[in-house]
């Protein structure tokens, strides 16, 4: 069987906060205490730690991201709840609008 190994994001961000950003540890604590650490939590913690970056550098940082079905459905549910179009949703989560369209085509 080919079992996929996920990085331990909780450990990675805990160490990063302790070593480089101890002043931001309190803001990130609710995410780090969660028993289930999702890809969306990673995005939220990165925004807290590094802040919003300019769109071009953010695109390069997110180029190799992958999302599981749960995260994809949460993102698409967010779109429905907030009445966003694909471009607005893509901007909010730092994705390509074509990626959003592809997910909709695959899952709906």
TIMI-2910 file (N, C-alpha, C, CB; in pm, 1 decimal, decimal comma, always signed):
<rs>
+----------+----------+----------+----------+----------+----------+----------+----------+----------+----------+----------+----------+------+
!      n_x !      n_y !      n_z !     ca_x !     ca_y !     ca_z !      c_x !      c_y !      c_z !     cb_x !     cb_y !     cb_z ! resn !
+----------+----------+----------+----------+----------+----------+----------+----------+----------+----------+----------+----------+------+
!    +81,7 !   -118,1 !     +0,0 !     +0,0 !     +0,0 !     +0,0 !    +87,0 !   +125,7 !     +0,0 !    -93,5 !     -0,9 !   +119,7 !  Unk !
!    +42,1 !   +224,4 !    -71,7 !   +114,2 !   +350,7 !    -80,2 !    +48,2 !   +452,0 !    +12,4 !   +117,5 !   +403,3 !   -226,3 !  Unk !
!    +93,6 !   +458,5 !   +135,5 !    +35,9 !   +547,9 !   +235,3 !   +101,5 !   +685,5 !   +224,6 !    +53,2 !   +489,6 !   +378,2 !  Unk !
!    +18,2 !   +789,4 !   +216,8 !    +72,7 !   +923,8 !   +207,5 !   +110,3 !   +974,1 !   +345,9 !    -27,8 !  +1018,9 !   +140,9 !  Unk !
!   +221,7 !  +1039,9 !   +352,2 !   +270,1 !  +1093,8 !   +477,8 !   +251,0 !  +1244,8 !   +474,3 !   +419,5 !  +1055,7 !   +502,4 !  Unk !
!   +178,1 !  +1294,7 !   +574,1 !   +155,6 !  +1439,0 !   +583,9 !   +256,0 !  +1499,5 !   +680,2 !    +11,0 !  +1469,8 !   +629,6 !  Unk !
!   +302,2 !  +1619,6 !   +651,2 !   +391,7 !  +1686,7 !   +744,9 !   +317,9 !  +1718,0 !   +875,4 !   +448,5 !  +1816,1 !   +682,4 !  Unk !
!   +390,8 !  +1719,1 !   +983,0 !   +333,1 !  +1752,9 !  +1112,2 !   +334,5 !  +1905,5 !  +1126,3 !   +411,7 !  +1683,9 !  +1229,5 !  Unk !
!   +232,6 !  +1969,7 !  +1069,7 !   +226,6 !  +2115,4 !  +1067,6 !   +224,1 !  +2173,9 !  +1208,4 !   +104,1 !  +2161,7 !   +990,2 !  Unk !
!   +155,2 !  +2106,3 !  +1298,3 !   +146,2 !  +2156,5 !  +1435,1 !   +284,8 !  +2169,0 !  +1496,6 !    +58,1 !  +2064,5 !  +1520,6 !  Unk !
!   +368,4 !  +2069,3 !  +1478,1 !   +505,2 !  +2070,3 !  +1531,3 !   +589,9 !  +2176,5 !  +1460,2 !   +570,3 !  +1930,5 !  +1515,7 !  Unk !
!   +575,6 !  +2184,7 !  +1329,4 !   +652,8 !  +2281,2 !  +1250,4 !   +624,0 !  +2423,8 !  +1296,7 !   +620,5 !  +2266,4 !  +1100,0 !  Unk !
!   +494,9 !  +2457,9 !  +1307,6 !   +459,8 !  +2594,9 !  +1344,3 !   +485,1 !  +2623,7 !  +1491,7 !   +314,8 !  +2621,6 !  +1311,5 !  Unk !
!   +473,9 !  +2523,3 !  +1577,0 !   +507,5 !  +2542,8 !  +1718,5 !   +655,5 !  +2577,9 !  +1732,2 !   +474,1 !  +2415,6 !  +1801,4 !  Unk !
!   +740,1 !  +2502,8 !  +1664,6 !   +884,0 !  +2530,4 !  +1669,1 !   +917,6 !  +2666,3 !  +1607,5 !   +961,0 !  +2420,1 !  +1596,3 !  Unk !
!   +854,7 !  +2697,3 !  +1496,0 !   +878,4 !  +2825,7 !  +1429,0 !   +840,2 !  +2942,4 !  +1519,9 !   +798,9 !  +2833,3 !  +1297,1 !  Unk !
!   +727,2 !  +2929,7 !  +1587,0 !   +683,4 !  +3036,9 !  +1676,3 !   +777,0 !  +3052,1 !  +1795,7 !   +541,1 !  +3010,3 !  +1724,9 !  Unk !
!   +821,8 !  +2941,7 !  +1851,4 !   +911,8 !  +2949,0 !  +1967,2 !  +1047,0 !  +3009,2 !  +1930,8 !   +932,0 !  +2810,3 !  +2026,8 !  Unk !
!  +1098,5 !  +2972,1 !  +1814,8 !  +1231,8 !  +3016,5 !  +1776,2 !  +1235,6 !  +3156,4 !  +1714,5 !  +1290,1 !  +2919,1 !  +1679,9 !  Unk !
!  +1141,4 !  +3185,8 !  +1625,3 !  +1151,2 !  +3309,5 !  +1547,4 !  +1046,2 !  +3415,5 !  +1582,1 !  +1140,5 !  +3276,8 !  +1402,6 !  Unk !
!   +927,3 !  +3373,2 !  +1624,5 !   +818,3 !  +3468,3 !  +1646,2 !   +747,7 !  +3445,0 !  +1780,0 !   +717,4 !  +3458,9 !  +1532,4 !  Unk !
!   +819,1 !  +3453,4 !  +1891,0 !   +753,8 !  +3427,7 !  +2020,4 !   +643,7 !  +3529,4 !  +2053,7 !   +857,8 !  +3428,5 !  +2131,0 !  Unk !
!   +651,2 !  +3647,6 !  +1996,5 !   +550,2 !  +3750,3 !  +2024,4 !   +415,0 !  +3718,4 !  +1959,8 !   +599,4 !  +3885,8 !  +1975,5 !  Unk !
!   +412,8 !  +3630,2 !  +1861,5 !   +288,8 !  +3595,9 !  +1792,1 !   +230,7 !  +3462,6 !  +1838,4 !   +312,9 !  +3591,7 !  +1643,0 !  Unk !
!   +293,3 !  +3403,8 !  +1939,0 !   +250,7 !  +3271,1 !  +1984,9 !   +108,5 !  +3272,9 !  +2042,9 !   +348,6 !  +3218,4 !  +2090,1 !  Unk !
!    +72,6 !  +3378,6 !  +2115,9 !    -60,9 !  +3387,0 !  +2175,7 !   -170,4 !  +3391,4 !  +2069,2 !    -70,8 !  +3510,4 !  +2265,4 !  Unk !
!   -144,9 !  +3461,0 !  +1960,7 !   -244,1 !  +3471,3 !  +1853,1 !   -267,3 !  +3337,2 !  +1785,1 !   -199,7 !  +3574,4 !  +1749,8 !  Unk !
!   -163,3 !  +3254,9 !  +1777,5 !   -171,3 !  +3127,7 !  +1706,7 !   -212,7 !  +3012,0 !  +1796,5 !    -39,1 !  +3096,7 !  +1643,3 !  Unk !
!   -216,8 !  +3034,2 !  +1926,4 !   -245,8 !  +2927,7 !  +2021,6 !   -378,7 !  +2855,9 !  +1995,6 !   -246,4 !  +2984,1 !  +2160,1 !  Unk !
!   -487,6 !  +2927,2 !  +1961,9 !   -613,5 !  +2854,4 !  +1934,9 !   -600,9 !  +2753,0 !  +1820,7 !   -724,3 !  +2953,7 !  +1901,6 !  Unk !
!   -521,9 !  +2785,1 !  +1719,4 !   -503,3 !  +2692,5 !  +1608,0 !   -417,7 !  +2573,6 !  +1650,2 !   -439,1 !  +2764,2 !  +1488,6 !  Unk !
!   -315,8 !  +2599,2 !  +1730,1 !   -224,0 !  +2493,5 !  +1770,3 !   -285,3 !  +2398,6 !  +1872,4 !    -98,0 !  +2553,7 !  +1826,4 !  Unk !
!   -388,1 !  +2442,9 !  +1943,3 !   -454,5 !  +2357,1 !  +2041,3 !   -561,0 !  +2267,7 !  +1978,5 !   -517,0 !  +2441,9 !  +2149,7 !  Unk !
!   -595,7 !  +2292,8 !  +1853,9 !   -696,1 !  +2211,8 !  +1786,4 !   -645,6 !  +2068,5 !  +1769,7 !   -731,9 !  +2272,9 !  +1649,3 !  Unk !
!   -730,0 !  +1969,8 !  +1793,0 !   -686,4 !  +1831,7 !  +1772,0 !   -670,8 !  +1797,9 !  +1623,1 !   -785,8 !  +1735,5 !  +1836,6 !  Unk !
!   -749,0 !  +1866,3 !  +1539,5 !   -745,8 !  +1841,6 !  +1395,2 !   -689,9 !  +1965,2 !  +1325,9 !   -888,2 !  +1806,4 !  +1340,3 !  Unk !
!   -567,5 !  +1959,0 !  +1278,6 !   -499,6 !  +2072,5 !  +1216,1 !   -514,2 !  +2060,5 !  +1065,0 !   -348,9 !  +2078,2 !  +1257,4 !  Unk !
!   -595,5 !  +2147,3 !  +1004,0 !   -626,8 !  +2136,3 !   +861,7 !   -540,8 !  +2230,8 !   +777,7 !   -774,9 !  +2165,6 !   +838,0 !  Unk !
!   -554,9 !  +2217,0 !   +647,0 !   -483,0 !  +2304,2 !   +554,8 !   -528,5 !  +2449,8 !   +569,6 !   -503,5 !  +2256,8 !   +410,3 !  Unk !
!   -654,8 !  +2467,8 !   +603,5 !   -705,6 !  +2604,2 !   +623,3 !   -643,9 !  +2667,2 !   +747,3 !   -859,0 !  +2603,8 !   +635,2 !  Unk !
!   -617,3 !  +2586,3 !   +849,4 !   -548,6 !  +2637,5 !   +968,1 !   -407,0 !  +2681,1 !   +933,5 !   -545,7 !  +2531,3 !  +1079,1 !  Unk !
!   -343,3 !  +2608,8 !   +843,6 !   -208,3 !  +2645,6 !   +799,1 !   -211,6 !  +2782,7 !   +732,2 !   -151,0 !  +2539,0 !   +701,6 !  Unk !
!   -310,8 !  +2806,1 !   +649,1 !   -323,2 !  +2935,3 !   +581,6 !   -344,3 !  +3046,4 !   +684,3 !   -440,0 !  +2932,9 !   +479,9 !  Unk !
!   -432,7 !  +3020,9 !   +782,3 !   -460,1 !  +3122,2 !   +884,5 !   -336,1 !  +3153,7 !   +967,3 !   -572,9 !  +3075,7 !   +976,0 !  Unk !
!   -262,4 !  +3050,7 !  +1007,5 !   -141,1 !  +3073,0 !  +1087,3 !    -35,7 !  +3147,9 !  +1006,4 !    -83,8 !  +2938,9 !  +1137,1 !  Unk !
!    -20,9 !  +3113,6 !   +879,8 !    +75,6 !  +3184,6 !   +795,9 !    +40,1 !  +3332,1 !   +783,4 !    +82,6 !  +3120,8 !   +657,4 !  Unk !
!    -90,0 !  +3360,8 !   +772,7 !   -132,6 !  +3501,7 !   +765,2 !   -103,0 !  +3575,0 !   +895,2 !   -282,7 !  +3511,2 !   +733,1 !  Unk !
!   -117,2 !  +3506,4 !  +1007,6 !    -87,1 !  +3569,3 !  +1136,5 !    +63,4 !  +3593,8 !  +1149,6 !   -137,7 !  +3481,1 !  +1253,5 !  Unk !
!   +142,5 !  +3492,5 !  +1118,8 !   +287,4 !  +3501,8 !  +1137,6 !   +351,2 !  +3598,0 !  +1037,8 !   +351,3 !  +3363,8 !  +1124,4 !  Unk !
!   +323,7 !  +3577,3 !   +911,5 !   +393,0 !  +3652,6 !   +807,4 !   +313,3 !  +3771,1 !   +755,0 !   +426,7 !  +3561,9 !   +693,6 !  Unk !
!   +186,5 !  +3779,9 !   +789,5 !   +101,8 !  +3887,4 !   +740,2 !    +68,5 !  +3866,1 !   +593,9 !   +169,4 !  +4022,6 !   +759,8 !  Unk !
!    -11,3 !  +3955,4 !   +541,5 !    -44,4 !  +3948,7 !   +399,1 !    +74,9 !  +3996,8 !   +318,9 !   -171,0 !  +4033,3 !   +366,1 !  Unk !
!   +112,4 !  +3917,2 !   +219,1 !   +224,8 !  +3954,1 !   +133,5 !   +170,0 !  +4011,4 !     +3,9 !   +317,6 !  +3831,9 !   +105,6 !  Unk !
!   +259,0 !  +4065,7 !    -75,6 !   +210,9 !  +4114,6 !   -204,6 !   +171,9 !  +3994,2 !   -290,6 !   +319,8 !  +4202,4 !   -276,3 !  Unk !
!    +75,2 !  +4011,6 !   -382,1 !    +19,1 !  +3898,1 !   -455,4 !   +120,5 !  +3815,3 !   -533,9 !    -84,0 !  +3947,4 !   -548,6 !  Unk !
!   +223,5 !  +3877,1 !   -591,8 !   +317,9 !  +3800,0 !   -672,8 !   +399,8 !  +3704,7 !   -586,6 !   +410,9 !  +3893,7 !   -749,8 !  Unk !
!   +451,4 !  +3749,5 !   -472,8 !   +529,7 !  +3659,8 !   -388,7 !   +439,9 !  +3555,5 !   -324,0 !   +605,5 !  +3738,8 !   -281,4 !  Unk !
!   +313,9 !  +3592,2 !   -296,2 !   +220,9 !  +3496,8 !   -237,1 !   +190,1 !  +3384,9 !   -336,3 !    +91,0 !  +3567,5 !   -193,4 !  Unk !
!   +178,3 !  +3418,6 !   -463,2 !   +154,0 !  +3316,7 !   -564,9 !   +268,3 !  +3216,4 !   -569,6 !   +135,1 !  +3381,5 !   -702,2 !  Unk !
!   +390,3 !  +3264,0 !   -563,0 !   +504,7 !  +3173,8 !   -565,8 !   +508,3 !  +3084,5 !   -443,0 !   +633,8 !  +3252,7 !   -576,3 !  Unk !
!   +470,7 !  +3136,2 !   -327,0 !   +470,8 !  +3056,6 !   -205,3 !   +362,8 !  +2949,5 !   -206,7 !   +452,5 !  +3146,0 !    -85,2 !  Unk !
!   +252,4 !  +2973,9 !   -274,2 !   +140,0 !  +2880,9 !   -273,1 !   +136,3 !  +2788,9 !   -394,2 !    +12,0 !  +2957,2 !   -265,1 !  Unk !
!   +233,7 !  +2797,2 !   -477,4 !   +232,7 !  +2721,2 !   -601,5 !   +227,0 !  +2570,1 !   -578,2 !   +354,9 !  +2755,5 !   -683,1 !  Unk !
!   +295,1 !  +2521,2 !   -477,1 !   +305,8 !  +2376,8 !   -456,4 !   +216,3 !  +2326,5 !   -344,2 !   +448,5 !  +2339,8 !   -426,8 !  Unk !
!   +111,7 !  +2399,6 !   -313,0 !    +19,1 !  +2357,5 !   -208,5 !    -73,8 !  +2250,1 !   -260,0 !    -61,2 !  +2476,0 !   -156,5 !  Unk !
!   -116,4 !  +2164,0 !   -170,1 !   -217,7 !  +2066,0 !   -206,4 !   -326,8 !  +2070,5 !   -100,4 !   -156,8 !  +1922,3 !   -219,4 !  Unk !
!   -448,5 !  +2042,1 !   -140,1 !   -563,6 !  +2047,7 !    -51,9 !   -635,7 !  +1914,6 !    -57,5 !   -658,2 !  +2163,6 !    -90,5 !  Unk !
!   -682,3 !  +1867,1 !    +57,5 !   -760,7 !  +1744,4 !    +58,4 !   -907,3 !  +1779,3 !    +34,7 !   -742,9 !  +1667,6 !   +192,5 !  Unk !
!   -992,1 !  +1677,3 !    +21,5 !  -1132,5 !  +1701,0 !    -10,4 !  -1203,3 !  +1783,0 !    +96,8 !  -1204,0 !  +1569,3 !    -29,2 !  Unk !
!  -1170,1 !  +1758,3 !   +221,5 !  -1234,7 !  +1831,4 !   +331,0 !  -1205,6 !  +1980,2 !   +319,0 !  -1186,9 !  +1778,4 !   +468,1 !  Unk !
!  -1080,4 !  +2015,7 !   +294,6 !  -1043,0 !  +2156,6 !   +281,3 !  -1109,3 !  +2218,6 !   +157,9 !   -889,5 !  +2171,1 !   +272,4 !  Unk !
!  -1114,1 !  +2144,1 !    +49,3 !  -1177,4 !  +2194,6 !    -72,8 !  -1325,3 !  +2223,7 !    -47,4 !  -1161,7 !  +2092,9 !   -188,5 !  Unk !
!  -1394,3 !  +2130,2 !    +19,9 !  -1536,2 !  +2150,7 !    +47,3 !  -1558,5 !  +2267,1 !   +143,5 !  -1597,8 !  +2023,5 !   +104,6 !  Unk !
!  -1467,0 !  +2287,3 !   +239,0 !  -1479,6 !  +2402,0 !   +330,1 !  -1462,8 !  +2532,5 !   +252,8 !  -1375,0 !  +2393,3 !   +444,4 !  Unk !
!  -1368,6 !  +2534,7 !   +160,0 !  -1346,9 !  +2654,5 !    +78,4 !  -1469,3 !  +2682,8 !     -8,7 !  -1221,0 !  +2638,1 !     -9,7 !  Unk !
!  -1524,4 !  +2578,2 !    -71,4 !  -1642,2 !  +2597,0 !   -156,3 !  -1766,4 !  +2632,3 !    -73,9 !  -1668,3 !  +2470,7 !   -238,4 !  Unk !
!  -1776,3 !  +2579,8 !    +48,1 !  -1885,9 !  +2618,4 !   +136,7 !  -1874,0 !  +2764,4 !   +177,1 !  -1888,2 !  +2529,4 !   +261,1 !  Unk !
!  -1751,3 !  +2808,9 !   +200,8 !  -1726,6 !  +2949,3 !   +234,0 !  -1777,4 !  +3038,4 !   +121,1 !  -1575,4 !  +2974,4 !   +259,5 !  Unk !
!  -1758,0 !  +2992,8 !     -1,8 !  -1803,6 !  +3069,4 !   -118,1 !  -1956,2 !  +3082,2 !   -116,0 !  -1756,6 !  +3002,2 !   -250,0 !  Unk !
!  -2025,2 !  +2971,5 !    -88,2 !  -2171,7 !  +2975,2 !    -85,1 !  -2223,1 !  +3063,9 !    +27,8 !  -2227,9 !  +2833,9 !    -69,7 !  Unk !
!  -2164,3 !  +3048,1 !   +147,0 !  -2209,0 !  +3123,4 !   +264,5 !  -2193,0 !  +3274,0 !   +245,5 !  -2131,7 !  +3078,7 !   +387,8 !  Unk !
!  -2087,2 !  +3315,0 !   +176,6 !  -2057,6 !  +3457,2 !   +161,4 !  -2092,6 !  +3512,9 !    +23,6 !  -1912,6 !  +3480,9 !   +188,5 !  Unk !
!  -2159,2 !  +3431,2 !    -57,9 !  -2202,9 !  +3473,9 !   -191,4 !  -2088,8 !  +3535,5 !   -272,3 !  -2317,1 !  +3574,3 !   -179,4 !  Unk !
!  -1978,8 !  +3462,9 !   -283,0 !  -1863,1 !  +3511,6 !   -357,3 !  -1858,0 !  +3445,5 !   -494,7 !  -1732,4 !  +3484,6 !   -279,1 !  Unk !
!  -1804,2 !  +3517,5 !   -592,5 !  -1778,7 !  +3453,0 !   -720,9 !  -1640,6 !  +3387,0 !   -714,6 !  -1787,2 !  +3556,4 !   -839,5 !  Unk !
!  -1603,5 !  +3316,6 !   -820,6 !  -1476,4 !  +3242,8 !   -819,5 !  -1355,6 !  +3334,8 !   -801,2 !  -1461,0 !  +3163,8 !   -948,8 !  Unk !
!  -1358,3 !  +3450,9 !   -862,8 !  -1245,4 !  +3544,3 !   -851,8 !  -1229,5 !  +3596,6 !   -709,9 !  -1263,7 !  +3661,5 !   -948,0 !  Unk !
!  -1341,4 !  +3630,6 !   -646,8 !  -1336,1 !  +3680,9 !   -509,3 !  -1287,3 !  +3573,5 !   -413,0 !  -1473,9 !  +3731,2 !   -465,7 !  Unk !
!  -1335,4 !  +3451,2 !   -431,3 !  -1292,9 !  +3339,8 !   -346,5 !  -1144,8 !  +3311,0 !   -366,2 !  -1375,8 !  +3214,2 !   -376,6 !  Unk !
!  -1101,3 !  +3312,3 !   -490,7 !   -960,7 !  +3287,0 !   -521,5 !   -870,8 !  +3392,3 !   -457,5 !   -938,7 !  +3284,2 !   -673,2 !  Unk !
!   -912,2 !  +3516,8 !   -462,0 !   -833,9 !  +3624,3 !   -400,4 !   -829,3 !  +3607,9 !   -249,2 !   -892,4 !  +3761,4 !   -436,8 !  Unk !
!   -941,5 !  +3572,6 !   -189,8 !   -948,2 !  +3557,9 !    -44,5 !   -853,8 !  +3448,5 !     +6,6 !  -1091,4 !  +3526,8 !     -1,9 !  Unk !
!   -848,7 !  +3334,2 !    -64,5 !   -766,8 !  +3222,3 !    -19,9 !   -631,2 !  +3213,9 !    -89,8 !   -841,3 !  +3094,7 !    -41,2 !  Unk !
!   -602,6 !  +3306,6 !   -180,5 !   -474,3 !  +3306,4 !   -249,7 !   -460,6 !  +3191,4 !   -348,1 !   -362,5 !  +3300,4 !   -149,9 !  Unk !
!   -569,2 !  +3162,3 !   -416,7 !   -570,7 !  +3054,0 !   -515,0 !   -593,0 !  +3112,3 !   -654,0 !   -680,6 !  +2949,5 !   -481,0 !  Unk !
!   -587,0 !  +3026,2 !   -751,4 !   -620,2 !  +3065,2 !   -887,6 !   -770,4 !  +3045,8 !   -907,6 !   -538,0 !  +2982,4 !   -992,0 !  Unk !
!   -832,4 !  +3136,1 !   -982,2 !   -976,1 !  +3118,8 !  -1008,0 !  -1000,9 !  +2994,9 !  -1093,0 !  -1034,2 !  +3243,3 !  -1078,0 !  Unk !
!   -899,8 !  +2957,3 !  -1172,6 !   -911,3 !  +2835,1 !  -1251,7 !   -911,7 !  +2711,0 !  -1162,3 !   -796,8 !  +2826,7 !  -1353,1 !  Unk !
!   -840,0 !  +2717,6 !  -1051,6 !   -840,0 !  +2606,8 !   -956,0 !   -979,4 !  +2590,4 !   -896,0 !   -735,1 !  +2630,4 !   -844,2 !  Unk !
!  -1042,9 !  +2701,1 !   -860,0 !  -1178,2 !  +2696,9 !   -804,6 !  -1274,3 !  +2635,6 !   -906,6 !  -1225,5 !  +2839,2 !   -764,0 !  Unk !
!  -1264,6 !  +2679,6 !  -1030,9 !  -1351,4 !  +2627,2 !  -1136,1 !  -1328,1 !  +2477,3 !  -1156,5 !  -1327,6 !  +2703,1 !  -1267,6 !  Unk !
!  -1203,4 !  +2434,8 !  -1150,8 !  -1170,4 !  +2293,2 !  -1166,8 !  -1229,4 !  +2210,0 !  -1053,0 !  -1018,1 !  +2274,1 !  -1172,7 !  Unk !
!  -1218,9 !  +2261,1 !   -929,5 !  -1276,0 !  +2189,5 !   -815,4 !  -1427,0 !  +2175,5 !   -830,5 !  -1242,4 !  +2261,8 !   -684,0 !  Unk !
!  -1493,3 !  +2281,6 !   -877,0 !  -1637,2 !  +2275,0 !   -895,6 !  -1674,9 !  +2172,5 !  -1003,1 !  -1691,5 !  +2412,8 !   -932,5 !  Unk !
!  -1595,3 !  +2167,9 !  -1107,1 !  -1622,1 !  +2074,5 !  -1216,1 !  -1603,8 !  +1930,0 !  -1167,7 !  -1529,0 !  +2103,6 !  -1336,7 !  Unk !
!  -1503,4 !  +1906,6 !  -1084,9 !  -1473,5 !  +1771,1 !  -1036,9 !  -1575,9 !  +1725,8 !   -932,9 !  -1331,6 !  +1765,5 !   -977,1 !  Unk !
!  -1610,7 !  +1813,2 !   -837,6 !  -1691,0 !  +1770,4 !   -723,7 !  -1839,9 !  +1799,9 !   -735,5 !  -1639,6 !  +1834,5 !   -601,6 !  Unk !
!  -1881,1 !  +1883,4 !   -831,6 !  -2023,8 !  +1914,7 !   -842,9 !  -2075,9 !  +1892,6 !   -981,4 !  -2050,0 !  +2056,2 !   -802,2 !  Unk !
+----------+----------+----------+----------+----------+----------+----------+----------+----------+----------+----------+----------+------+
</rs>
